[in-house]
């Protein structure tokens, strides 16, 4: 089942269950996916690739994480909780996130493969790591581990 079909089914299920937050979140995901799809049509692309879908979902998850942090800093725990629920729903569509230990192993392998030895190689390692780990790990977390390993 494609992501588009899955989202359509989830919208129906959320309506039947009267799950307002799930319904709003899944509809917002569908809206973002459709907008991107329409914007690519002039370039001759009819539908989104899996990578593009993951990228859009990752962006949505990142927006929610940023909002949660801002709401918590402002003392708006009610809004932070709503964003947390939305984030959990979005994450169900993303590939499984890898653990910190697995992330460190993969980044070590990338550093070894590229022959990176200092912080000067940060851009080269980050480019490769982001490409390989797209949707499976947070970019900030990847950057922290890469910086730590290259500065050690």
TORMI-280990 format. One line per 3 residues: number of its first residue (from 1); their letters; for each residue y, z negated, x of N, C-alpha, C, O. Coordinates in nm, 3 decimals, decimal comma, m for minus. Layout:
<pts>
NUM	A	Y Z X Y Z X Y Z X Y Z X | ...
</pts>
This chain:
<pts>
1	XXX	m0,118 0,000 0,085 0,000 0,000 0,000 0,124 0,000 0,089 0,136 m0,081 0,181 | 0,217 0,091 0,061 0,339 0,099 0,140 0,430 m0,020 0,109 0,413 m0,088 0,008 | 0,525 m0,043 0,196 0,619 m0,154 0,176 0,697 m0,134 0,046 0,721 m0,229 m0,028
4	XXX	0,736 m0,010 0,019 0,810 0,020 m0,103 0,728 m0,017 m0,227 0,781 m0,078 m0,320 | 0,600 0,020 m0,228 0,512 m0,013 m0,340 0,494 m0,164 m0,353 0,497 m0,219 m0,463 | 0,475 m0,229 m0,239 0,457 m0,375 m0,237 0,580 m0,445 m0,295 0,567 m0,539 m0,374
7	XXX	0,697 m0,398 m0,257 0,821 m0,458 m0,307 0,833 m0,437 m0,457 0,873 m0,528 m0,530 | 0,798 m0,317 m0,504 0,801 m0,290 m0,649 0,710 m0,384 m0,725 0,747 m0,437 m0,830 | 0,588 m0,405 m0,672 0,493 m0,497 m0,736 0,546 m0,641 m0,733 0,532 m0,715 m0,830
10	XXX	0,608 m0,679 m0,621 0,660 m0,815 m0,608 0,778 m0,839 m0,702 0,796 m0,950 m0,751 | 0,858 m0,735 m0,727 0,968 m0,749 m0,822 0,912 m0,775 m0,962 0,960 m0,863 m1,034 | 0,810 m0,698 m1,000 0,748 m0,719 m1,131 0,689 m0,860 m1,143 0,707 m0,927 m1,244
13	XXX	0,620 m0,903 m1,038 0,558 m1,037 m1,040 0,664 m1,146 m1,049 0,646 m1,245 m1,121 | 0,774 m1,130 m0,976 0,881 m1,230 m0,978 0,947 m1,235 m1,116 0,984 m1,342 m1,164 | 0,960 m1,119 m1,179 1,018 m1,116 m1,315 0,928 m1,190 m1,413 0,975 m1,271 m1,493
16	XXX	0,798 m1,161 m1,405 0,703 m1,226 m1,496 0,700 m1,377 m1,473 0,688 m1,454 m1,568 | 0,710 m1,419 m1,347 0,704 m1,561 m1,314 0,840 m1,630 m1,333 0,851 m1,752 m1,322 | 0,944 m1,549 m1,362 1,080 m1,601 m1,376 1,125 m1,675 m1,250 1,193 m1,777 m1,257
19	XXX	1,086 m1,621 m1,135 1,121 m1,677 m1,004 1,251 m1,610 m0,959 1,249 m1,503 m0,898 | 1,363 m1,674 m0,990 1,495 m1,614 m0,970 1,523 m1,584 m0,821 1,570 m1,476 m0,789 | 1,495 m1,679 m0,733 1,525 m1,659 m0,591 1,440 m1,546 m0,533 1,491 m1,460 m0,460
22	XXX	1,312 m1,545 m0,564 1,224 m1,437 m0,514 1,271 m1,302 m0,568 1,277 m1,204 m0,494 | 1,305 m1,297 m0,694 1,351 m1,172 m0,756 1,478 m1,121 m0,688 1,485 m1,003 m0,652 | 1,577 m1,209 m0,669 1,702 m1,169 m0,603 1,677 m1,121 m0,461 1,734 m1,021 m0,418
25	XXX	1,592 m1,193 m0,388 1,565 m1,160 m0,249 1,492 m1,027 m0,237 1,530 m0,942 m0,156 | 1,389 m1,008 m0,317 1,311 m0,884 m0,309 1,397 m0,766 m0,353 1,386 m0,657 m0,297 | 1,482 m0,786 m0,453 1,573 m0,679 m0,495 1,671 m0,644 m0,383 1,703 m0,527 m0,362
28	XXX	1,720 m0,746 m0,311 1,813 m0,718 m0,202 1,743 m0,642 m0,089 1,804 m0,556 m0,024 | 1,617 m0,673 m0,065 1,540 m0,599 0,037 1,526 m0,453 m0,008 1,545 m0,361 0,072 | 1,491 m0,434 m0,134 1,474 m0,299 m0,186 1,605 m0,221 m0,174 1,604 m0,103 m0,138
31	XXX	1,716 m0,286 m0,205 1,847 m0,222 m0,198 1,877 m0,176 m0,055 1,921 m0,063 m0,035 | 1,853 m0,261 0,042 1,880 m0,227 0,183 1,792 m0,110 0,226 1,839 m0,018 0,293 | 1,665 m0,115 0,189 1,573 m0,007 0,226 1,615 0,126 0,163 1,613 0,230 0,229
34	XXX	1,653 0,122 0,036 1,696 0,246 m0,032 1,825 0,301 0,027 1,839 0,422 0,044 | 1,920 0,212 0,059 2,045 0,257 0,120 2,020 0,327 0,253 2,079 0,432 0,280 | 1,933 0,269 0,334 1,901 0,329 0,464 1,831 0,463 0,444 1,859 0,560 0,514
37	XXX	1,739 0,468 0,349 1,665 0,591 0,321 1,761 0,703 0,279 1,749 0,816 0,326 | 1,855 0,671 0,191 1,952 0,769 0,144 2,041 0,815 0,259 2,075 0,933 0,268 | 2,079 0,724 0,346 2,166 0,760 0,459 2,095 0,852 0,559 2,161 0,924 0,634
40	XXX	1,962 0,851 0,561 1,887 0,935 0,654 1,852 1,072 0,596 1,810 1,161 0,669 | 1,869 1,089 0,468 1,832 1,217 0,404 1,907 1,338 0,461 1,845 1,442 0,481 | 2,037 1,328 0,489 2,106 1,444 0,546 2,047 1,489 0,681 2,064 1,604 0,722
43	XXX	1,980 1,398 0,750 1,918 1,430 0,878 1,777 1,486 0,860 1,708 1,513 0,958 | 1,734 1,502 0,736 1,604 1,561 0,708 1,488 1,462 0,700 1,372 1,503 0,696 | 1,519 1,333 0,698 1,413 1,232 0,690 1,403 1,183 0,546 1,499 1,129 0,491
46	XXX	1,285 1,202 0,485 1,267 1,166 0,344 1,242 1,018 0,322 1,290 0,960 0,224 | 1,167 0,956 0,413 1,135 0,815 0,395 1,145 0,743 0,530 1,149 0,805 0,636 | 1,149 0,611 0,521 1,162 0,529 0,641 1,028 0,517 0,713 0,922 0,516 0,650
49	XXX	1,034 0,508 0,845 0,914 0,482 0,922 0,887 0,332 0,918 0,974 0,254 0,880 | 0,769 0,294 0,955 0,734 0,151 0,958 0,828 0,076 1,052 0,870 m0,035 1,022 | 0,861 0,137 1,166 0,951 0,074 1,263 1,089 0,051 1,202 1,150 m0,054 1,224
52	XXX	1,138 0,149 1,127 1,268 0,134 1,064 1,266 0,025 0,957 1,362 m0,050 0,943 | 1,156 0,017 0,883 1,143 m0,088 0,782 1,145 m0,225 0,848 1,213 m0,317 0,802 | 1,069 m0,239 0,956 1,064 m0,367 1,027 1,201 m0,403 1,083 1,243 m0,519 1,078
55	XXX	1,270 m0,303 1,136 1,404 m0,327 1,191 1,499 m0,378 1,083 1,574 m0,474 1,105 | 1,496 m0,315 0,965 1,583 m0,358 0,856 1,547 m0,499 0,808 1,635 m0,581 0,783 | 1,418 m0,526 0,796 1,375 m0,660 0,754 1,414 m0,764 0,859 1,454 m0,876 0,824
58	XXX	1,404 m0,729 0,985 1,444 m0,821 1,092 1,592 m0,851 1,084 1,635 m0,965 1,105 | 1,672 m0,747 1,055 1,816 m0,768 1,040 1,845 m0,863 0,923 1,932 m0,950 0,934 | 1,774 m0,845 0,813 1,792 m0,932 0,698 1,756 m1,076 0,733 1,826 m1,170 0,694
61	XXX	1,645 m1,094 0,806 1,603 m1,228 0,847 1,707 m1,290 0,940 1,739 m1,409 0,927 | 1,760 m1,212 1,031 1,861 m1,263 1,125 1,987 m1,305 1,050 2,047 m1,408 1,082 | 2,028 m1,226 0,952 2,144 m1,262 0,872 2,122 m1,396 0,802 2,213 m1,479 0,797
64	XXX	2,003 m1,415 0,748 1,973 m1,542 0,680 1,977 m1,659 0,778 2,032 m1,765 0,746 | 1,921 m1,640 0,897 1,921 m1,746 0,998 2,063 m1,783 1,037 2,096 m1,901 1,048 | 2,148 m1,682 1,056 2,288 m1,707 1,091 2,360 m1,781 0,978 2,438 m1,873 1,002
67	XXX	2,332 m1,740 0,854 2,394 m1,804 0,739 2,350 m1,950 0,728 2,431 m2,038 0,698 | 2,222 m1,975 0,751 2,171 m2,113 0,745 2,246 m2,200 0,844 2,290 m2,310 0,810 | 2,261 m2,151 0,965 2,331 m2,227 1,070 2,476 m2,254 1,029 2,524 m2,366 1,045
70	XXX	2,544 m2,153 0,977 2,683 m2,170 0,937 2,697 m2,267 0,819 2,787 m2,350 0,818 | 2,608 m2,255 0,722 2,613 m2,346 0,608 2,585 m2,490 0,650 2,649 m2,583 0,600 | 2,489 m2,509 0,741 2,459 m2,644 0,788 2,578 m2,703 0,862 2,610 m2,821 0,846
73	XXX	2,645 m2,623 0,944 2,763 m2,670 1,017 2,877 m2,706 0,923 2,958 m2,794 0,952 | 2,883 m2,636 0,808 2,988 m2,661 0,711 2,950 m2,772 0,613 3,030 m2,810 0,528 | 2,827 m2,825 0,626 2,783 m2,931 0,536 2,740 m2,883 0,399 2,731 m2,962 0,305
76	XXX	2,713 m2,754 0,386 2,669 m2,697 0,257 2,517 m2,683 0,258 2,464 m2,573 0,268 | 2,450 m2,796 0,248 2,305 m2,796 0,256 2,238 m2,726 0,137 2,127 m2,674 0,150 | 2,307 m2,723 0,022 2,253 m2,652 m0,094 2,241 m2,503 m0,066 2,140 m2,440 m0,097
79	XXX	2,346 m2,445 m0,006 2,343 m2,302 0,026 2,248 m2,274 0,142 2,182 m2,170 0,146 | 2,240 m2,367 0,237 2,147 m2,352 0,349 2,003 m2,350 0,298 1,920 m2,274 0,348 | 1,974 m2,433 0,200 1,839 m2,438 0,142 1,804 m2,306 0,072 1,692 m2,257 0,084
82	XXX	1,901 m2,251 m0,001 1,879 m2,122 m0,069 1,851 m2,013 0,034 1,759 m1,933 0,016 | 1,929 m2,010 0,140 1,909 m1,910 0,245 1,773 m1,930 0,313 1,708 m1,832 0,351 | 1,730 m2,054 0,329 1,600 m2,082 0,389 1,487 m2,027 0,303 1,390 m1,970 0,354
85	XXX	1,501 m2,043 0,172 1,400 m1,989 0,081 1,396 m1,836 0,088 1,289 m1,776 0,088 | 1,514 m1,774 0,096 1,520 m1,629 0,107 1,458 m1,583 0,239 1,386 m1,483 0,242 | 1,485 m1,655 0,346 1,430 m1,622 0,477 1,277 m1,626 0,473 1,211 m1,538 0,527
88	XXX	1,222 m1,729 0,409 1,076 m1,741 0,398 1,017 m1,622 0,324 0,910 m1,573 0,360 | 1,086 m1,575 0,221 1,038 m1,460 0,145 1,042 m1,334 0,231 0,947 m1,256 0,232 | 1,152 m1,313 0,303 1,166 m1,195 0,390 1,058 m1,196 0,497 1,003 m1,091 0,530
91	XXX	1,029 m1,312 0,552 0,930 m1,321 0,660 0,789 m1,284 0,614 0,705 m1,249 0,697 | 0,763 m1,290 0,484 0,631 m1,250 0,436 0,609 m1,099 0,453 0,495 m1,054 0,455 | 0,716 m1,023 0,464 0,706 m0,877 0,481 0,707 m0,836 0,628 0,673 m0,723 0,662
94	XXX	0,746 m0,927 0,715 0,752 m0,897 0,858 0,617 m0,920 0,924 0,535 m0,997 0,873 | 0,592 m0,854 1,038 0,468 m0,883 1,112 0,466 m1,030 1,152 0,570 m1,094 1,163 | 0,347 m1,082 1,174 0,331 m1,222 1,214 0,409 m1,248 1,342 0,400 m1,171 1,439
97	XXX	0,486 m1,356 1,342 0,563 m1,393 1,460 0,469 m1,452 1,565 0,379 m1,530 1,532 | 0,490 m1,414 1,689 0,403 m1,465 1,794 0,455 m1,599 1,844 0,575 m1,627 1,836 | 0,366 m1,681 1,896 0,403 m1,815 1,941 0,483 m1,807 2,072 0,484 m1,704 2,139
100	XXX	0,549 m1,917 2,106 0,626 m1,922 2,230 0,538 m1,900 2,352 0,579 m1,834 2,447 | 0,416 m1,955 2,349 0,324 m1,939 2,463 0,286 m1,792 2,479 0,287 m1,740 2,591 | 0,252 m1,725 2,370 0,217 m1,583 2,376 0,337 m1,501 2,423 0,322 m1,406 2,500
103	XXX	0,455 m1,539 2,376 0,578 m1,470 2,414 0,602 m1,481 2,564 0,639 m1,383 2,629 | 0,582 m1,600 2,619 0,601 m1,620 2,764 0,503 m1,536 2,844 0,540 m1,478 2,946 | 0,378 m1,528 2,799 0,277 m1,448 2,869 0,316 m1,300 2,867 0,310 m1,233 2,970
106	XXX	0,357 m1,249 2,751 0,394 m1,109 2,739 0,515 m1,078 2,825 0,519 m0,975 2,893 | 0,614 m1,166 2,823 0,735 m1,144 2,903 0,702 m1,148 3,052 0,756 m1,069 3,129 | 0,614 m1,238 3,093 0,571 m1,243 3,234 0,505 m1,111 3,275 0,529 m1,061 3,384
109	XXX	0,422 m1,056 3,186 0,357 m0,929 3,213 0,460 m0,817 3,227 0,449 m0,732 3,316 | 0,560 m0,817 3,139 0,665 m0,714 3,144 0,743 m0,725 3,276 0,771 m0,624 3,340 | 0,776 m0,848 3,315 0,850 m0,869 3,440 0,768 m0,819 3,559 0,822 m0,754 3,648
112	XXX	0,639 m0,850 3,559 0,551 m0,805 3,667 0,541 m0,653 3,670 0,551 m0,591 3,776 | 0,520 m0,593 3,553 0,507 m0,447 3,543 0,633 m0,376 3,593 0,624 m0,274 3,662 | 0,750 m0,429 3,556 0,876 m0,365 3,594 0,917 m0,401 3,737 1,007 m0,338 3,793
115	XXX	0,853 m0,501 3,795 0,889 m0,545 3,929 1,024 m0,615 3,933 1,092 m0,613 4,035 | 1,062 m0,677 3,823 1,189 m0,748 3,815 1,180 m0,878 3,895 1,079 m0,947 3,893 | 1,290 m0,908 3,965 1,286 m1,027 4,050 1,408 m1,118 4,037 1,405 m1,233 4,081
118	XXX	1,515 m1,067 3,977 1,634 m1,150 3,965 1,705 m1,124 3,833 1,665 m1,037 3,755 | 1,810 m1,200 3,809 1,887 m1,187 3,686 1,951 m1,048 3,677 1,987 m1,004 3,568 | 1,965 m0,980 3,789 2,021 m0,844 3,788 1,933 m0,748 3,706 1,981 m0,648 3,655
121	XXX	1,806 m0,781 3,696 1,711 m0,697 3,622 1,702 m0,734 3,473 1,616 m0,683 3,401 | 1,790 m0,821 3,429 1,786 m0,871 3,291 1,787 m0,758 3,188 1,705 m0,758 3,096 | 1,877 m0,663 3,202 1,889 m0,554 3,106 1,762 m0,471 3,096 1,718 m0,434 2,987
124	XXX	1,703 m0,443 3,212 1,581 m0,362 3,216 1,467 m0,435 3,146 1,393 m0,374 3,067 | 1,453 m0,564 3,173 1,345 m0,643 3,114 1,370 m0,662 2,963 1,277 m0,650 2,884 | 1,494 m0,690 2,925 1,525 m0,711 2,784 1,498 m0,584 2,703 1,442 m0,591 2,594
127	XXX	1,537 m0,469 2,756 1,514 m0,344 2,685 1,366 m0,322 2,656 1,327 m0,287 2,545 | 1,285 m0,343 2,757 1,141 m0,325 2,743 1,081 m0,430 2,649 0,997 m0,399 2,564 | 1,126 m0,555 2,664 1,072 m0,665 2,583 1,108 m0,647 2,436 1,023 m0,666 2,349
130	XXX	1,231 m0,612 2,408 1,275 m0,594 2,269 1,196 m0,480 2,205 1,154 m0,489 2,089 | 1,177 m0,373 2,280 1,103 m0,258 2,229 0,958 m0,297 2,196 0,906 m0,261 2,091 | 0,894 m0,369 2,288 0,754 m0,406 2,272 0,734 m0,514 2,165 0,632 m0,514 2,096
133	XXX	0,829 m0,604 2,151 0,812 m0,719 2,061 0,890 m0,706 1,930 0,905 m0,804 1,858 | 0,939 m0,588 1,899 1,020 m0,565 1,779 0,952 m0,621 1,654 0,840 m0,585 1,621 | 1,025 m0,711 1,587 0,974 m0,768 1,463 0,877 m0,884 1,481 0,845 m0,953 1,384
136	XXX	0,830 m0,906 1,604 0,732 m1,012 1,627 0,795 m1,139 1,686 0,733 m1,245 1,687 | 0,919 m1,126 1,736 0,985 m1,243 1,796 1,136 m1,226 1,783 1,187 m1,114 1,776 | 1,206 m1,337 1,779 1,350 m1,338 1,768 1,413 m1,295 1,900 1,370 m1,339 2,007
139	XXX	1,515 m1,210 1,894 1,581 m1,161 2,014 1,642 m1,270 2,100 1,638 m1,262 2,222 | 1,698 m1,373 2,035 1,757 m1,484 2,110 1,650 m1,558 2,191 1,672 m1,596 2,306 | 1,535 m1,577 2,128 1,425 m1,647 2,195 1,375 m1,564 2,314 1,348 m1,618 2,421
142	XXX	1,364 m1,433 2,294 1,321 m1,344 2,402 1,418 m1,354 2,518 1,378 m1,367 2,634 | 1,548 m1,349 2,486 1,650 m1,355 2,591 1,644 m1,486 2,668 1,656 m1,486 2,791 | 1,625 m1,597 2,599 1,617 m1,727 2,665 1,501 m1,731 2,765 1,517 m1,778 2,877
145	XXX	1,386 m1,683 2,723 1,267 m1,686 2,809 1,285 m1,592 2,928 1,251 m1,627 3,041 | 1,339 m1,472 2,903 1,360 m1,377 3,013 1,457 m1,435 3,115 1,432 m1,429 3,235 | 1,568 m1,493 3,068 1,667 m1,553 3,161 1,602 m1,665 3,242 1,622 m1,674 3,363
148	XXX	1,526 m1,749 3,175 1,461 m1,862 3,244 1,365 m1,812 3,351 1,360 m1,867 3,462 | 1,287 m1,708 3,319 1,188 m1,658 3,414 1,254 m1,586 3,531 1,207 m1,596 3,645 | 1,362 m1,512 3,505 1,427 m1,436 3,611 1,514 m1,525 3,702 1,535 m1,492 3,818
151	XX	1,562 m1,636 3,649 1,646 m1,723 3,731 1,563 m1,827 3,807 1,616 m1,898 3,892 | 1,433 m1,835 3,777 1,346 m1,933 3,844 1,307 m1,887 3,983 1,234 m1,957 4,054
</pts>
